C-alpha cells in the first residue's frame, strides 16, 4: 500500500539516501512545495506495518508497505526519528526540511541477511534526485557560523546563486538571487508565504529595514531553491526559501542570550577616518526561547522572543566632484560625513502543536514584529532629511494535517496585517542641490538633500485572510510510481498605499563650480490634495492559484517532475479605475506649440504612442490567468543516488507591486506637482502655469498650493496600460550531483530570462512628436493644463546565465568538522541604467525598448567558503570567507557622445578591485570572519560565551563611486573608481560579544 503524501508538497524532495535501490524497485518521489515537512520512503517486506516516531516530541505515524514492499510516509516535521518495520530493529534517521529521504527497513526475519547500522543512516541526507537547483542551511550552520546580525537569511549566501548584502552596522539588508532584484524571491515559513505584495524587498517588512524578518531562535533550518521550482511555488521569479520553525518537545527546554557591540569594538568607517573621529554607536541583541510539553507525546508549545536595539553610524556623501561640493553653503557642507541612526525591534513567535491521533496534526502559530527607527539617512540624504519609521507585521496560522490510506491533506487558514509608515522628522521646507550641466556625470543627480519632498510621508501595507488546501495521492502505479499533488490557495487581502503627504516641500537649487549656488531655486515639488478625495489608495484584492504536479518515478534511474500552475490576481483599484474626465479632455485638447487643430494625443501618436491604450473607462481592463508549466527530470546513472544528472525548464510568475500600480490613482488625488522657476542656470519660459518668476513668498507650502488651487497645472499624470502583464521568468537548468565519500558536490548551469517587469517612462513629446530636440527631452511639454505625463509599461527585461558550483561536507559529531564551498559565476544584462535594482523609472531614453542591454550591478564571480570545527577545551569555532569581484557602477554617462541625441549613454563601468593572495586587483568585496564559542557549566546550567569577529582584516568594501566619464565624446578608459571616504558594503572590523544560558 502506498501511503499519504505531505500536504504542502515539499520541494520535490528527492530520494536521497541509502541503498534502497538494491531492491531494484522504482519508488515514488514525493514533494511538498511551500511546506517545511519531510517525506520518508523506502522498501521493506511487502504488506508490513511501518512505524516512525519523532524522538523529541513522540509524534508517531504509521503506514503499511504495498505488495512490492514500497512504503511512503509524508507530512513529517523535520527532526530525528526512529523507524521500524514489523518486529524489526528501530533505525534512527534525520529528516531535513523539505526533503524526501530513502530508508530501507529490514524486518526481524531479514536480520540474518542484512546488517543494520542504526545510528549512521542518512543523518545528513539531501535530495540528490531532485531536478530543483539549490541546497540546505542546517541549524548547526545557523548556530555556528560567524554572524554580525540575527537575520537568519544571511546564511543563504552559502548556496551558489544567492547574495545576502548589508549596508553595514545598522544598515538595511537584502537577499537576492541571480540577476534579479530582491522583490523576485519568495520566503515560506512553515509553508506560509511571507511575500510582500505592496513594497519591494521580497519579504513583508524588509523594505529599507535594518531589522530581522523572524526570530532566529525560532528557525530550525531552511532550504534554498534557486532555479526550476516545482509547481507548488508561486509569486516569484528567482529563488524560493523554505524554512521550518522549532517546536516544543517532551522536555522543558529554553535559553536566554544577550549580544553587545559599541564604538570601541568596531573599526572606523572610511568617512569617520576622513572626519578624524567615530560617531558613537551601540548594537544590542537579546532574547529567549522556551518550549515543552502540554500533554506528553500529544501537545507541545514553543515561544521565542528577540529584541534588537542599536544606534549606528551612517555616512552622508555628496554625489559630485569637490568643485561642486565646495560651493555649497557651509551649513549644508557641515551635514556631510558621519550621521546616526537609532533603531528598536521586538520580534515574537509562538507555536502550539497537537497530535490527537497518528493520522491528525494541528498547528497554531503566531508572529508579531514591531520596529521603530530613524531611517533614510546616508548617501546624499542628510540627518535633517531623515524619516521616523514605523514598521510592523502580525500573522496567525492554523493548519490541520490528515492522512488516509494512500493520501495526505493539509488545510490551513492564515491571517496577516503589516504596514510600513515613514514620516519626515522635520516638516515644512527642505532643499536639494544639483549640479549645473556637467560632462563627467549625470547632471540630474542630487549632490546633497537637506529636506524632504512630499513623497517622504507614506503609509503602505497589506491585511487579509487566506485559506489553502493541498492534497496528495500516491496510489497510482502506471509505468512506474506516481505521486499526484493538487492544491489551491485563496486569499482576500486589502492593500493600502498612501504615496505622499502635503506637509513638505522640496526646493531644488543649481550649483555651478565657478559661481556657486544660485540664490533662487529652479524648481519645487510639493503636495497638492484635491479637496474631498482621499489620498490613500485601497484595493481589496482576490488572489487564487491552483496547481497540479506529478512526480513520476519511472525506474531506479529516471524521475520526472511534470507540473502546471495557474495564478489569478484581481486588483480592483487598477481594474475599476476610470481615467479622470479632465485628463481625457486634456489629451484631446490643442497641443501647445503645435499647428491649430493638432491635439496632444496626436502629438503622442506622432511619437509612437497610442494613448487610447492607457485610457480606462472602468470596463476595458481585465484580470487574466497566468499559466506556468514546470518540467524537470533527473537521471541516476548507477541507480544508487551517487551520481545524478538533472535538469529542467519552467516558467514562474511574480507580481506587479501595488506600490507601482497605485500611482495612477494617488498621483492624481494627492499629486506632487513640480513647478519650475526661471533661473540663469536652468532657464524656462515663464507662463505662470508650469514656469514662474520666483517670489520669496513661495517659500511656504500654502502659497505654493495657492498657485495650483482650482487647477491641475504642474501636476504629474501617471497612466497604466490597459493590457498590463505580469512579470515572469523562463528558467532553464542542467547539472550533476555527486556523492563522493562524505562530500556532496554539485555543478549546474542556469539560464533565466525575465520579462515584463513594470517601469515608468516619460510620455511628454514635442509638438511634432519628437522626444529629443537639441539634446533635450520635452520636460516642458507635459499634458496641457497638467504637468509631466508618465506612462507605464512592462518593458524591463533581464538575461542571466550562471555557473553554480558547490561542495559540502556536512558537520558530524564523529568527525568534528564541516565545510561548505560555493562558487557562482554570473553573466547578467538588462535594459536599465540605474544602480538600484528596484528602481522602476526609465527616464533617460524615449522608451524602455531604446535602452541597450548592459551589465547589471551584480558581481561576475562570487566565492563563499564556510566551515565549523569542534575545537579543544569545549570550544566551537566557525569561519567564513567571502570574495566577490567588483559590482559594476550602472549609470547614465554624459560625455558629449555625438552618436546619441542626449550626448549620454547608459553605461555599466566596473571599478578596479583589490588584492587577495592571487589574481591581482580583481576583488571588490573581501570578508573573512570567525567566531569562537566556549561552553561551560554555570550553577548546573549549560552556559556559553561567544565572540564573533567580522571582517577580521578590516578590508574596506567600498560601495560608492567617483565618476569621470570623459568629455568631447571620448569615454575614459577607467571612468569609475571607488570613493575611499564613501560608504562600504558590509561591516568594518566588528567584534560582537555574546553570553547565554541554556536549560
TANORQUI-V993155 format. One record per run of one state. SS is the DSSP state (h for helix, s for strand, l for the rest). FROM is the first residue (numbers start at 1). TO is the last residue. If there is no record, write none. Layout:
# TANORQUI-V993155
{{SS FROM TO} {SS FROM TO}}
This chain:
# TANORQUI-V993155
{{l 1 8} {s 9 10} {l 11 15} {s 16 17} {l 18 19} {h 20 23} {l 24 31} {s 32 32} {l 33 37} {s 38 43} {l 44 48} {s 49 54} {l 55 59} {s 60 64} {l 65 69} {s 70 76} {l 77 78} {s 79 85} {l 86 90} {s 91 95} {l 96 99} {s 100 102} {l 103 107} {h 108 110} {l 111 132} {s 133 137} {l 138 138} {h 139 144} {l 145 151} {h 152 158} {l 159 161} {s 162 166} {l 167 172} {s 173 177} {l 178 181} {h 182 184} {l 185 185} {s 186 189} {l 190 191} {s 192 193} {l 194 194} {s 195 195} {l 196 202} {s 203 203} {l 204 215} {h 216 218} {s 219 227} {l 228 239} {s 240 245} {l 246 252} {s 253 262} {h 263 265} {s 266 266} {l 267 269} {h 270 275} {l 276 281} {s 282 295} {l 296 298} {s 299 316} {l 317 321} {h 322 325} {l 326 329} {h 330 333} {l 334 336} {s 337 357} {l 358 359} {s 360 375} {l 376 377} {s 378 379} {l 380 380} {s 381 381} {l 382 382} {h 383 385} {l 386 386} {s 387 403} {l 404 406} {s 407 424} {l 425 427} {s 428 435} {l 436 445} {s 446 449} {l 450 453} {h 454 456} {l 457 458} {s 459 477} {l 478 480} {s 481 498} {l 499 503} {s 504 512} {l 513 515} {s 516 517} {l 518 522} {s 523 526} {l 527 527} {s 528 529} {l 530 535} {s 536 553} {l 554 557} {s 558 570} {l 571 571} {h 572 575} {l 576 577} {s 578 578} {l 579 580} {h 581 587} {l 588 589} {s 590 590} {l 591 598} {s 599 599} {h 600 606} {l 607 610} {h 611 613} {l 614 616} {s 617 617} {l 618 624} {s 625 636} {l 637 642} {s 643 653} {l 654 657} {h 658 661} {l 662 662} {h 663 669} {s 670 671} {l 672 673} {s 674 677} {l 678 690} {s 691 692} {l 693 695} {h 696 698} {l 699 700} {h 701 708} {l 709 716} {s 717 719} {l 720 727} {s 728 740} {l 741 742} {s 743 762} {l 763 771} {s 772 773} {l 774 775} {s 776 777} {l 778 788} {s 789 809} {l 810 816} {s 817 830} {l 831 840} {s 841 841} {l 842 847} {h 848 850} {l 851 853} {s 854 855} {l 856 860} {s 861 870} {l 871 874} {s 875 885} {l 886 888} {s 889 894} {l 895 903} {s 904 909} {l 910 913} {s 914 914} {l 915 922} {s 923 938} {l 939 940} {s 941 950} {l 951 957} {s 958 958} {l 959 960} {s 961 963} {l 964 965} {s 966 967} {l 968 969} {s 970 971} {l 972 975} {s 976 978} {l 979 983} {s 984 984} {l 985 989} {s 990 998} {l 999 999}}
